[in-house]
């Protein structure tokens, strides 16, 4: 379901390889070792898609858990439709330059802010 690697700058990258939906959200959550993960974590959805509201909630839940640990979570290759549906996506998205579903260019630049409650 997931391949993991690290960037040169010390971020953990989790590449999701299958659709994320209500039946896979438990497995999705188990991929992340919150306390042991690097200070910056990137979830890459290039080979995945979000199927339902349960998947969106699973992403929000993971984001809240990383925030509680004062860690930064970024999302990569998330389609514009799902970007709009995620409450925190504006703070989580990073521009990877090869997003196949993103055409407006300017709206998906890297956000360097940490998540804050109420966003």
MMTF fields as JSON, N, C-alpha, C and O atoms, coordinates in Angstrom:
{
  "mmtfVersion": "1.0.0",
  "mmtfProducer": "UNKNOWN",
  "numBonds": 475,
  "numAtoms": 476,
  "numGroups": 119,
  "numChains": 1,
  "numModels": 1,
  "chainsPerModel": [1],
  "groupsPerChain": [119],
  "chainIdList": ["A"],
  "bondAtomList": [4, 2, 8, 6, 12, 10, 16, 14, 20, 18, 24, 22, 28, 26, 32, 30, 36, 34, 40, 38, 44, 42, 48, 46, 52, 50, 56, 54, 60, 58, 64, 62, 68, 66, 72, 70, 76, 74, 80, 78, 84, 82, 88, 86, 92, 90, 96, 94, 100, 98, 104, 102, 108, 106, 112, 110, 116, 114, 120, 118, 124, 122, 128, 126, 132, 130, 136, 134, 140, 138, 144, 142, 148, 146, 152, 150, 156, 154, 160, 158, 164, 162, 168, 166, 172, 170, 176, 174, 180, 178, 184, 182, 188, 186, 192, 190, 196, 194, 200, 198, 204, 202, 208, 206, 212, 210, 216, 214, 220, 218, 224, 222, 228, 226, 232, 230, 236, 234, 240, 238, 244, 242, 248, 246, 252, 250, 256, 254, 260, 258, 264, 262, 268, 266, 272, 270, 276, 274, 280, 278, 284, 282, 288, 286, 292, 290, 296, 294, 300, 298, 304, 302, 308, 306, 312, 310, 316, 314, 320, 318, 324, 322, 328, 326, 332, 330, 336, 334, 340, 338, 344, 342, 348, 346, 352, 350, 356, 354, 360, 358, 364, 362, 368, 366, 372, 370, 376, 374, 380, 378, 384, 382, 388, 386, 392, 390, 396, 394, 400, 398, 404, 402, 408, 406, 412, 410, 416, 414, 420, 418, 424, 422, 428, 426, 432, 430, 436, 434, 440, 438, 444, 442, 448, 446, 452, 450, 456, 454, 460, 458, 464, 462, 468, 466, 472, 470],
  "bondOrderList": [1, 1, 1, 1, 1, 1, 1, 1, 1, 1, 1, 1, 1, 1, 1, 1, 1, 1, 1, 1, 1, 1, 1, 1, 1, 1, 1, 1, 1, 1, 1, 1, 1, 1, 1, 1, 1, 1, 1, 1, 1, 1, 1, 1, 1, 1, 1, 1, 1, 1, 1, 1, 1, 1, 1, 1, 1, 1, 1, 1, 1, 1, 1, 1, 1, 1, 1, 1, 1, 1, 1, 1, 1, 1, 1, 1, 1, 1, 1, 1, 1, 1, 1, 1, 1, 1, 1, 1, 1, 1, 1, 1, 1, 1, 1, 1, 1, 1, 1, 1, 1, 1, 1, 1, 1, 1, 1, 1, 1, 1, 1, 1, 1, 1, 1, 1, 1, 1],
  "groupList": [{"groupName": "UNK", "atomNameList": ["N", "CA", "C", "O"], "elementList": ["N", "C", "C", "O"], "formalChargeList": [0, 0, 0, 0], "bondAtomList": [1, 0, 2, 1, 3, 2], "bondOrderList": [1, 1, 2], "singleLetterCode": "X", "chemCompType": "L-PEPTIDE LINKING"}],
  "groupTypeList": [0, 0, 0, 0, 0, 0, 0, 0, 0, 0, 0, 0, 0, 0, 0, 0, 0, 0, 0, 0, 0, 0, 0, 0, 0, 0, 0, 0, 0, 0, 0, 0, 0, 0, 0, 0, 0, 0, 0, 0, 0, 0, 0, 0, 0, 0, 0, 0, 0, 0, 0, 0, 0, 0, 0, 0, 0, 0, 0, 0, 0, 0, 0, 0, 0, 0, 0, 0, 0, 0, 0, 0, 0, 0, 0, 0, 0, 0, 0, 0, 0, 0, 0, 0, 0, 0, 0, 0, 0, 0, 0, 0, 0, 0, 0, 0, 0, 0, 0, 0, 0, 0, 0, 0, 0, 0, 0, 0, 0, 0, 0, 0, 0, 0, 0, 0, 0, 0, 0],
  "groupIdList": [1, 2, 3, 4, 5, 6, 7, 8, 9, 10, 11, 12, 13, 14, 15, 16, 17, 18, 19, 20, 21, 22, 23, 24, 25, 26, 27, 28, 29, 30, 31, 32, 33, 34, 35, 36, 37, 38, 39, 40, 41, 42, 43, 44, 45, 46, 47, 48, 49, 50, 51, 52, 53, 54, 55, 56, 57, 58, 59, 60, 61, 62, 63, 64, 65, 66, 67, 68, 69, 70, 71, 72, 73, 74, 75, 76, 77, 78, 79, 80, 81, 82, 83, 84, 85, 86, 87, 88, 89, 90, 91, 92, 93, 94, 95, 96, 97, 98, 99, 100, 101, 102, 103, 104, 105, 106, 107, 108, 109, 110, 111, 112, 113, 114, 115, 116, 117, 118, 119],
  "secStructList": [7, 3, 3, 3, 3, 3, 7, 6, 6, 1, 7, 3, 3, 3, 3, 3, 7, 1, 7, 5, 7, 6, 6, 6, 2, 2, 2, 2, 2, 2, 6, 7, 7, 6, 6, 6, 1, 7, 1, 3, 3, 3, 3, 3, 7, 6, 6, 7, 7, 5, 7, 1, 2, 2, 2, 2, 2, 2, 2, 2, 2, 2, 2, 2, 2, 2, 2, 2, 6, 6, 7, 3, 3, 3, 3, 3, 1, 7, 7, 2, 2, 2, 2, 2, 2, 7, 6, 6, 2, 2, 2, 2, 5, 7, 7, 7, 1, 7, 7, 6, 6, 7, 7, 1, 1, 4, 4, 4, 7, 7, 7, 7, 7, 7, 7, 7, 6, 6, 7],
  "xCoordList": [0.818, 0.0, 0.858, 0.477, 2.029, 2.835, 4.315, 4.817, 5.001, 6.459, 6.977, 6.403, 8.056, 8.592, 10.04, 10.811, 10.384, 11.748, 12.016, 11.184, 13.192, 13.563, 14.156, 14.823, 13.908, 14.495, 15.89, 16.289, 16.627, 17.967, 17.942, 18.895, 16.851, 16.753, 16.15, 15.861, 15.958, 15.533, 14.042, 13.611, 13.245, 11.8, 11.46, 12.082, 10.494, 10.011, 8.951, 8.076, 9.031, 8.051, 7.324, 7.953, 6.015, 5.177, 4.377, 3.521, 4.655, 3.946, 2.816, 3.056, 1.6, 0.425, 0.172, 0.057, 0.085, -0.008, -1.387, -1.539, -2.372, -3.699, -4.751, -4.45, -5.977, -7.037, -7.236, -7.086, -7.574, -7.864, -9.369, -9.95, -9.998, -11.448, -11.766, -10.86, -13.046, -13.432, -12.831, -12.51, -12.669, -12.133, -10.624, -10.08, -9.932, -8.466, -7.915, -6.698, -8.769, -8.279, -7.519, -6.579, -7.911, -7.17, -5.744, -4.791, -5.597, -4.268, -3.449, -2.238, -4.103, -3.444, -2.867, -1.708, -3.656, -3.217, -2.055, -1.19, -2.029, -0.989, 0.375, 1.391, 0.41, 1.655, 2.539, 3.764, 1.925, 2.652, 3.046, 2.206, 4.342, 4.866, 5.092, 6.211, 4.028, 3.99, 5.151, 5.849, 5.366, 6.416, 7.811, 8.724, 7.978, 9.287, 9.569, 10.714, 8.542, 8.729, 9.555, 9.664, 10.128, 10.923, 10.043, 8.822, 10.674, 9.947, 9.089, 8.118, 9.441, 8.663, 8.289, 9.143, 7.0, 6.48, 5.705, 4.918, 5.936, 5.243, 4.454, 5.002, 3.162, 2.345, 2.112, 1.564, 2.533, 2.451, 1.316, 1.31, 0.363, -0.809, -0.736, -1.773, 0.456, 0.577, -0.051, -0.714, 0.146, -0.368, -1.622, -1.954, -2.301, -3.473, -4.584, -4.387, -5.73, -6.816, -7.662, -7.718, -8.311, -9.197, -10.59, -11.078, -11.233, -12.512, -13.711, -14.747, -13.589, -14.779, -14.427, -13.261, -15.454, -15.289, -14.448, -13.728, -14.53, -13.711, -12.228, -11.445, -11.847, -10.456, -10.028, -8.942, -10.875, -10.577, -10.417, -9.514, -11.3, -11.228, -9.946, -9.347, -9.529, -8.294, -7.085, -6.183, -7.072, -5.983, -6.014, -4.976, -7.203, -7.347, -6.884, -6.224, -7.227, -6.841, -5.326, -4.75, -4.689, -3.224, -2.59, -1.632, -3.123, -2.601, -2.698, -1.757, -3.814, -3.993, -3.01, -2.5, -2.746, -1.809, -0.384, 0.346, 0.017, 1.343, 1.426, 2.443, 0.367, 0.347, 0.531, 1.269, -0.127, -0.013, 1.419, 1.823, 2.175, 3.575, 4.535, 5.753, 3.971, 4.747, 5.59, 6.729, 5.002, 5.651, 4.877, 3.704, 5.535, 4.935, 4.545, 5.341, 3.332, 2.84, 2.542, 1.918, 2.995, 2.692, 2.04, 2.315, 1.177, 0.525, 1.025, 1.175, 1.28, 1.768, 0.877, 0.4, 0.659, -0.116, -1.567, -2.155, -2.132, -3.544, -4.323, -3.968, -5.368, -6.091, -6.772, -7.084, -7.0, -7.644, -8.997, -9.341, -9.762, -11.07, -10.931, -11.673, -9.995, -9.816, -9.084, -9.278, -8.249, -7.6, -8.669, -8.543, -9.71, -10.793, -11.582, -12.085, -11.701, -12.5, -11.779, -12.423, -10.464, -9.717, -9.69, -9.317, -10.074, -10.114, -8.742, -8.618, -7.719, -6.374, -5.486, -4.292, -6.007, -5.164, -4.311, -3.176, -4.809, -4.029, -2.734, -1.774, -2.703, -1.494, -0.664, 0.501, -1.241, -0.56, 0.033, 0.975, -0.501, -0.088, 1.314, 1.706, 2.064, 3.316, 3.276, 2.691, 3.896, 3.961, 5.114, 6.262, 4.814, 5.881, 6.274, 7.174, 5.625, 6.01, 5.58, 5.603, 5.188, 4.76, 3.371, 3.014, 2.593, 1.231, 0.39, 0.157, -0.068, -0.813, -2.189, -2.722, -2.765, -4.118, -4.18, -5.274, -3.073, -3.069, -2.68, -1.605, -3.572, -3.311, -3.188, -2.702, -3.616, -3.592, -2.253, -2.053, -1.338, 0.026, 0.178, 0.883, -0.453, -0.233, -0.898, -0.481, -1.9, -2.641, -2.083, -2.635, -1.015, -0.533, 0.943, 1.659, 1.393, 2.791, 3.005, 2.069, 4.221, 4.57, 4.139, 4.362, 3.528, 3.132, 4.065, 4.15, 4.742, 5.711, 5.168, 5.913, 3.89, 3.318, 3.011, 2.69, 3.11, 2.677, 1.17, 0.576, 0.566, -0.866, -1.166, -0.398, -2.255, -2.708, -4.172, -4.91, -4.579, -5.964, -6.881, -6.539, -8.043, -9.024, -8.897, -9.699, -7.917, -7.753, -8.42, -8.403],
  "yCoordList": [-1.195, 0.0, 1.254, 2.265, 1.2, 2.406, 2.097, 1.094, 2.981, 2.931, 4.115, 5.203, 3.911, 4.993, 5.26, 4.348, 6.542, 6.967, 8.236, 8.673, 8.815, 10.039, 11.005, 10.592, 12.293, 13.3, 13.646, 13.266, 14.368, 14.804, 15.707, 15.737, 16.441, 17.384, 16.737, 17.434, 15.432, 14.739, 14.651, 14.545, 14.692, 14.496, 13.057, 12.48, 12.487, 11.154, 11.313, 12.172, 10.486, 10.503, 9.165, 8.111, 9.211, 8.011, 8.112, 8.986, 7.214, 7.195, 6.182, 4.987, 6.659, 5.805, 5.187, 5.902, 3.852, 3.144, 2.559, 1.852, 2.835, 2.278, 3.305, 4.254, 3.122, 4.069, 4.117, 3.113, 5.297, 5.481, 5.657, 6.6, 4.746, 4.777, 4.161, 3.75, 4.093, 3.667, 2.326, 2.129, 1.409, 0.096, 0.052, -0.956, 1.128, 1.127, 2.159, 2.262, 2.914, 3.995, 3.483, 4.136, 2.324, 1.782, 1.424, 1.737, 0.772, 0.433, 1.674, 1.695, 2.702, 3.978, 4.566, 4.981, 4.602, 5.181, 4.396, 4.977, 3.097, 2.256, 2.444, 2.024, 3.058, 3.296, 4.295, 4.249, 5.182, 6.288, 5.968, 5.626, 6.088, 5.899, 7.295, 7.808, 7.88, 9.299, 9.773, 10.717, 9.142, 9.598, 9.392, 10.169, 8.359, 8.038, 8.721, 8.742, 9.28, 9.914, 11.189, 11.794, 11.572, 12.792, 14.003, 13.886, 15.149, 16.382, 16.831, 17.565, 16.395, 16.715, 15.413, 14.566, 15.267, 14.074, 14.526, 15.471, 13.839, 14.131, 12.888, 11.787, 13.073, 11.978, 12.274, 13.317, 11.349, 11.522, 10.661, 9.442, 11.303, 10.629, 10.426, 10.223, 10.475, 10.345, 9.047, 9.058, 7.946, 6.639, 6.23, 5.047, 7.193, 6.899, 7.877, 8.831, 7.623, 8.591, 8.456, 7.397, 9.533, 9.549, 9.223, 9.845, 8.253, 7.755, 8.347, 8.588, 8.586, 9.009, 9.909, 10.223, 10.313, 11.192, 10.554, 11.256, 9.246, 8.558, 8.772, 8.932, 8.777, 9.007, 10.43, 10.639, 11.393, 12.779, 12.918, 13.605, 12.261, 12.323, 11.664, 12.143, 10.583, 9.908, 10.834, 10.854, 11.588, 12.541, 13.643, 14.011, 14.172, 15.209, 14.684, 15.403, 13.44, 12.848, 12.722, 13.041, 12.259, 12.136, 13.522, 13.684, 14.508, 15.876, 16.383, 16.993, 16.139, 16.589, 15.895, 16.517, 14.624, 13.888, 14.407, 14.541, 14.703, 15.275, 16.668, 17.029, 17.436, 18.771, 18.691, 19.489, 17.745, 17.584, 17.252, 17.542, 16.649, 16.311, 17.394, 17.219, 18.517, 19.641, 19.229, 19.666, 18.38, 17.951, 18.524, 18.877, 18.612, 19.203, 18.102, 17.21, 18.172, 17.234, 18.0, 19.06, 17.453, 18.023, 16.953, 15.763, 17.381, 16.494, 16.849, 18.025, 15.84, 16.049, 15.27, 14.184, 15.827, 15.195, 14.948, 13.94, 15.844, 15.748, 16.543, 17.685, 15.963, 16.642, 17.906, 17.991, 18.875, 20.119, 19.887, 20.595, 18.913, 18.648, 18.276, 18.782, 17.403, 16.99, 18.037, 18.141, 18.809, 19.933, 20.86, 21.339, 21.111, 22.0, 21.399, 22.137, 20.086, 19.435, 19.303, 19.238, 19.264, 19.15, 20.488, 21.5, 20.504, 21.744, 22.379, 23.603, 21.565, 22.069, 22.031, 22.311, 21.707, 21.466, 22.66, 22.478, 23.862, 25.04, 25.136, 25.753, 24.535, 24.552, 23.294, 23.25, 22.287, 21.009, 20.759, 19.978, 21.411, 21.124, 21.645, 22.718, 20.858, 21.348, 21.182, 20.232, 22.105, 22.078, 21.187, 21.443, 20.147, 19.237, 19.409, 18.716, 20.312, 20.592, 19.555, 19.827, 18.367, 17.33, 16.814, 15.694, 17.625, 17.223, 17.157, 18.186, 15.976, 15.852, 16.515, 16.887, 16.671, 17.207, 18.664, 19.187, 19.338, 20.737, 21.59, 21.425, 22.51, 23.312, 24.796, 25.542, 25.25, 26.689, 27.189, 28.4, 26.301, 26.67, 27.523, 27.126, 28.664, 29.592, 29.217, 29.706, 28.383, 28.1, 26.986, 26.694, 26.356, 25.19, 25.299, 24.297, 26.487, 26.651, 26.156, 26.069, 25.84, 25.294, 26.245, 27.453, 25.688, 26.44, 26.028, 24.841, 26.94, 26.614, 26.828, 26.723, 27.125, 27.34, 26.004, 25.024, 25.976, 24.81, 24.885, 25.96, 23.743, 23.714, 24.364, 24.232, 25.047, 25.649, 25.278, 25.112, 25.152, 24.809, 25.855, 27.035, 25.408, 26.315, 26.531, 27.265, 25.92, 26.069, 24.928, 24.855],
  "zCoordList": [0.0, 0.0, 0.0, -0.59, 0.665, 0.794, 0.636, 1.143, -0.079, -0.142, 0.646, 0.59, 1.377, 2.18, 1.816, 1.517, 1.85, 1.572, 2.379, 3.174, 2.159, 2.853, 1.84, 0.891, 2.045, 1.175, 1.66, 2.761, 0.834, 1.214, 2.437, 3.215, 2.601, 3.712, 4.956, 5.928, 4.943, 6.142, 6.376, 7.524, 5.333, 5.469, 5.103, 4.211, 5.774, 5.434, 4.345, 4.448, 3.303, 2.215, 2.195, 2.097, 2.287, 2.175, 0.891, 0.753, -0.054, -1.332, -1.232, -1.056, -1.343, -1.242, -2.618, -3.614, -2.667, -3.943, -4.255, -5.251, -3.442, -3.691, -3.293, -2.57, -3.756, -3.392, -1.883, -1.186, -1.398, 0.015, 0.169, -0.371, 0.908, 1.114, 2.463, 3.187, 2.81, 4.162, 4.558, 5.73, 3.632, 3.948, 4.091, 4.541, 3.716, 3.792, 4.767, 4.923, 5.418, 6.276, 7.505, 7.958, 8.05, 9.189, 8.776, 9.491, 7.632, 7.129, 6.818, 7.038, 6.309, 6.016, 7.304, 7.333, 8.347, 9.621, 10.225, 10.881, 10.013, 10.593, 9.932, 10.487, 8.776, 8.053, 8.791, 8.678, 9.533, 10.147, 11.589, 12.421, 11.859, 13.209, 13.782, 13.797, 14.24, 14.57, 15.434, 15.064, 16.559, 17.464, 16.875, 17.154, 16.07, 15.511, 14.18, 13.727, 13.549, 12.247, 12.361, 13.427, 11.234, 11.161, 11.486, 11.593, 11.64, 11.943, 10.768, 10.952, 9.56, 8.36, 7.666, 7.405, 7.372, 6.705, 5.47, 5.529, 4.356, 3.101, 2.707, 2.651, 2.433, 1.91, 0.436, 0.082, -0.418, -1.867, -2.42, -2.247, -3.083, -3.626, -5.143, -5.775, -5.743, -7.195, -7.71, -8.747, -7.012, -7.445, -6.681, -6.61, -6.123, -5.315, -5.662, -6.415, -5.108, -5.196, -3.953, -3.327, -3.611, -2.458, -2.956, -3.9, -2.327, -2.831, -2.104, -2.724, -0.803, -0.06, 1.121, 1.361, 1.844, 2.986, 4.089, 4.798, 4.241, 5.246, 4.982, 5.919, 3.742, 3.382, 3.739, 4.28, 3.438, 3.798, 5.307, 5.783, 6.053, 7.511, 8.026, 8.988, 7.399, 7.806, 7.622, 8.459, 6.538, 6.299, 7.349, 7.899, 7.627, 8.657, 10.02, 10.769, 10.341, 11.627, 11.746, 12.786, 10.681, 10.69, 10.856, 11.613, 10.153, 10.255, 11.689, 12.195, 12.34, 13.727, 14.669, 15.602, 14.432, 15.288, 15.124, 16.106, 13.877, 13.673, 14.296, 14.888, 14.162, 14.757, 16.267, 16.843, 16.906, 18.353, 18.773, 19.899, 17.875, 18.145, 17.651, 17.687, 17.189, 16.663, 15.45, 15.286, 14.612, 13.374, 12.197, 12.325, 11.061, 9.87, 8.891, 8.598, 8.396, 7.392, 6.118, 6.153, 4.981, 3.676, 2.817, 2.974, 1.914, 0.952, -0.439, -0.771, -1.243, -2.608, -3.569, -3.242, -4.745, -5.82, -5.43, -5.822, -4.679, -4.335, -5.38, -5.673, -5.939, -7.004, -6.475, -5.287, -7.34, -6.902, -6.23, -5.283, -6.7, -6.09, -4.623, -3.781, -4.312, -2.931, -2.121, -0.909, -2.781, -2.114, -1.545, -0.418, -2.314, -1.863, -0.71, 0.137, -0.657, 0.373, 1.715, 2.763, 1.685, 2.943, 3.654, 3.06, 4.898, 5.669, 5.792, 5.761, 5.929, 6.179, 4.942, 5.048, 3.816, 2.644, 2.267, 1.828, 2.419, 2.066, 2.837, 2.376, 3.994, 4.792, 4.587, 4.982, 3.982, 3.849, 2.477, 2.345, 1.448, 0.081, -0.214, 0.245, -0.997, -1.539, -3.048, -3.567, -3.733, -5.19, -5.592, -5.228, -6.337, -6.738, -8.194, -8.669, -8.913, -10.281, -11.295, -12.495, -10.847, -11.78, -11.444, -11.808, -10.753, -10.419, -11.685, -12.319, -12.064, -13.302, -13.249, -14.294, -12.084, -11.988, -11.634, -11.422, -11.561, -11.145, -12.329, -12.908, -12.687, -13.869, -13.58, -14.429, -12.4, -12.183, -11.657, -11.561, -11.316, -10.973, -9.727, -8.799, -9.68, -8.586, -7.286, -6.236, -7.299, -6.085, -5.237, -4.176, -5.662, -4.95, -4.609, -4.606, -4.328, -3.94, -2.527, -1.733, -2.233, -0.917, 0.185, 0.109, 1.192, 2.374, 3.506, 3.82, 4.104, 5.152, 6.555, 7.529, 6.67, 7.998, 8.664, 7.993, 9.957, 10.712, 10.86, 10.781, 11.072, 11.315, 12.647, 13.6, 12.711, 13.958, 14.158, 13.187, 15.368, 15.683, 15.072, 15.0, 14.635, 14.068, 12.582, 12.003, 11.941, 10.483, 9.791, 8.562]
}
